[in-house]
Amino acid sequence: MSTRPYCESLVALTLVACGGQVASATSPASDGGSGEHTTVRQDAETPFDASGAPTAFVMDCTGSPPIAFKLPCAVGQSPLNVTECYAVDSGPSYSLPVLVFIVPLPYMASHRNEPIDLSAFPSPPYGMPLVAGGVPYGATHRGTLTVSEVDVTQRTYVGRLKGIEFTGWPDGGDPIVCSAADALIWTVPGGFE
């Protein structure tokens, strides 16, 4: 599947984040062929309540306690819309992310409810290991992202991250593999490009 279509057409599916409520979007509305798309009407009957959303993305590990990064993750500005996820213990000013990937929000919007293979997109050349129990873990498989709600303007999305894998390398020990078969991921706008 090509990642080129996001450059050629913007489909703006919008969610409304107000008072902890994020509403699901309906189908896109076109402006009649100019290549631009308008925001869709909201379906207030199926809200996503961010106050009940998980605050961590937990991965089970073989022979070791689980590891996690905190939710929500942050989304950078256009055109790249880098998603950055931070360690649970990182401060409010954000340290370097432990999981980072680039999937532009217009692309997510035009592929809503379809698995997006994160390995098909470039990974930014920065980040840091997720350290738990003195062991550094790094993302070794990014899996797929299936987005159910997207707001291109507000830089937010809600979806499921499947098949993610982090591997830890303890001093003098065997690698520790941690994974999440299927877990909710949600985002807020980040203060970065």
C-alpha positions as CSV (number, residue, x, y, z in Angstrom):
1,M,0.0,0.0,0.0
2,S,1.4,3.4,-1.0
3,T,1.7,6.2,1.5
4,R,1.5,8.8,-1.3
5,P,-2.2,9.4,-1.3
6,Y,-2.0,11.6,1.8
7,C,0.0,14.1,-0.2
8,E,-2.7,14.2,-2.9
9,S,-5.9,14.5,-0.9
10,L,-6.7,15.7,2.6
11,V,-9.7,14.0,4.2
12,A,-10.4,15.9,7.4
13,L,-12.3,13.7,9.9
14,T,-12.9,15.6,13.0
15,L,-13.4,14.7,16.6
16,V,-14.5,17.1,19.2
17,A,-12.5,17.2,22.4
18,C,-14.4,19.2,24.9
19,G,-14.7,18.5,28.6
20,G,-13.1,15.2,28.1
21,Q,-15.5,14.1,25.4
22,V,-14.3,13.2,21.9
23,A,-17.1,12.5,19.4
24,S,-16.9,9.9,16.6
25,A,-16.8,11.2,13.1
26,T,-19.1,10.2,10.3
27,S,-18.3,10.0,6.6
28,P,-16.2,12.7,4.9
29,A,-17.8,15.6,3.0
30,S,-16.2,16.8,-0.3
31,D,-16.3,20.3,-1.7
32,G,-17.1,19.0,-5.1
33,G,-13.8,18.1,-6.7
34,S,-11.3,20.8,-5.9
35,G,-9.1,18.3,-4.1
36,E,-9.9,19.9,-0.7
37,H,-12.2,18.2,1.8
38,T,-14.3,19.8,4.5
39,T,-14.7,18.7,8.1
40,V,-17.3,16.0,8.7
41,R,-20.4,16.3,10.9
42,Q,-20.1,14.8,14.4
43,D,-22.0,11.9,15.8
44,A,-22.6,12.9,19.4
45,E,-24.2,9.5,20.2
46,T,-20.9,7.6,20.3
47,P,-18.5,9.8,22.3
48,F,-15.0,8.8,23.3
49,D,-14.7,9.7,26.9
50,A,-11.0,10.6,27.5
51,S,-11.5,10.6,31.2
52,G,-12.0,6.9,31.1
53,A,-9.1,6.1,28.8
54,P,-6.1,4.3,30.0
55,T,-3.1,6.4,31.2
56,A,-0.5,3.8,30.2
57,F,0.2,1.5,27.3
58,V,1.2,-1.7,29.0
59,M,3.3,-4.5,27.4
60,D,3.7,-8.0,28.9
61,C,7.3,-9.3,29.1
62,T,8.7,-12.8,29.0
63,G,10.2,-13.6,32.4
64,S,10.0,-10.0,33.6
65,P,7.5,-7.5,35.0
66,P,5.5,-5.6,32.4
67,I,6.7,-2.3,31.0
68,A,4.7,0.7,29.9
69,F,4.7,4.1,28.3
70,K,2.3,6.8,29.3
71,L,-0.9,7.9,27.5
72,P,-1.8,10.1,25.8
73,C,1.0,10.3,23.4
74,A,1.7,13.6,21.7
75,V,1.3,14.5,18.0
76,G,3.6,17.1,16.3
77,Q,2.6,19.7,13.7
78,S,2.0,19.2,9.9
79,P,3.2,18.0,7.5
80,L,4.8,15.1,9.3
81,N,2.6,14.8,12.4
82,V,5.2,12.8,14.4
83,T,3.7,10.8,17.2
84,E,5.8,10.7,20.3
85,C,5.2,8.5,23.3
86,Y,7.0,9.0,26.6
87,A,8.1,6.9,29.5
88,V,5.7,6.7,32.4
89,D,8.1,8.6,34.7
90,S,9.0,11.4,32.3
91,G,8.3,14.9,33.5
92,P,5.7,17.4,32.3
93,S,8.2,19.2,30.0
94,Y,8.7,15.9,28.1
95,S,12.0,14.2,27.7
96,L,12.9,12.3,24.6
97,P,10.2,9.8,23.5
98,V,10.6,6.0,23.9
99,L,8.3,5.3,20.9
100,V,8.2,7.6,17.9
101,F,6.8,7.2,14.5
102,I,5.6,9.4,11.5
103,V,2.2,8.9,10.0
104,P,0.6,12.1,8.8
105,L,-2.9,12.7,10.1
106,P,-4.4,13.3,6.7
107,Y,-3.2,9.8,5.8
108,M,-4.7,8.4,9.0
109,A,-8.0,10.1,8.2
110,S,-8.1,8.7,4.7
111,H,-7.4,5.2,6.0
112,R,-9.6,5.3,9.1
113,N,-10.5,1.8,10.4
114,E,-7.8,0.2,8.3
115,P,-4.6,-1.3,9.7
116,I,-1.6,1.0,8.9
117,D,1.7,-0.8,8.9
118,L,4.0,1.5,10.9
119,S,7.1,-0.1,9.4
120,A,6.1,1.3,6.0
121,F,6.7,4.8,7.4
122,P,10.0,6.4,8.3
123,S,11.1,6.5,12.0
124,P,12.6,9.7,13.2
125,P,16.3,9.4,14.2
126,Y,15.8,10.2,17.8
127,G,14.4,8.8,21.0
128,M,15.6,7.0,24.0
129,P,15.3,3.5,25.5
130,L,12.4,2.8,27.9
131,V,14.2,1.9,31.1
132,A,12.5,-0.4,33.6
133,G,14.2,-2.1,36.5
134,G,17.5,-0.9,35.2
135,V,17.1,-2.6,31.9
136,P,16.9,-0.5,28.7
137,Y,14.1,-1.5,26.2
138,G,13.9,-0.4,22.6
139,A,11.1,-0.8,20.0
140,T,12.0,-3.7,17.8
141,H,8.7,-4.1,16.0
142,R,6.2,-1.2,15.7
143,G,3.2,-3.2,14.5
144,T,0.0,-1.8,13.0
145,L,-2.1,1.2,14.0
146,T,-5.8,1.1,13.3
147,V,-7.3,4.6,13.8
148,S,-11.0,5.0,14.6
149,E,-11.1,8.7,15.2
150,V,-8.9,11.5,13.8
151,D,-8.9,15.3,14.1
152,V,-6.4,16.7,11.6
153,T,-6.8,20.3,12.9
154,Q,-6.6,19.5,16.6
155,R,-3.8,16.9,16.0
156,T,-5.5,14.1,17.9
157,Y,-6.5,10.5,17.2
158,V,-7.7,7.4,18.9
159,G,-7.0,3.9,17.7
160,R,-5.6,0.4,18.4
161,L,-1.9,-0.4,18.3
162,K,-1.3,-4.1,17.5
163,G,1.8,-6.2,17.4
164,I,4.1,-3.7,19.1
165,E,7.3,-5.2,20.5
166,F,10.0,-3.9,22.8
167,T,13.2,-5.8,23.6
168,G,15.3,-5.3,26.7
169,W,19.0,-6.1,27.0
170,P,19.9,-6.8,30.6
171,D,23.7,-6.9,31.5
172,G,24.9,-10.4,31.0
173,G,21.4,-11.8,30.5
174,D,19.2,-13.1,27.7
175,P,17.0,-10.5,25.8
176,I,13.6,-9.8,27.4
177,V,10.8,-9.5,24.8
178,C,7.8,-7.4,25.7
179,S,4.7,-7.1,23.5
180,A,1.1,-5.9,23.3
181,A,-1.1,-7.8,21.0
182,D,-3.8,-5.1,20.9
183,A,-4.1,-2.0,23.0
184,L,-5.8,1.4,22.9
185,I,-3.6,4.4,22.0
186,W,-4.8,8.0,22.1
187,T,-3.1,11.3,21.6
188,V,-3.1,15.1,22.3
189,P,-1.3,17.9,20.4
190,G,2.4,18.1,21.2
191,G,4.4,21.3,21.5
192,F,6.9,20.3,18.8
193,E,7.1,20.2,15.0
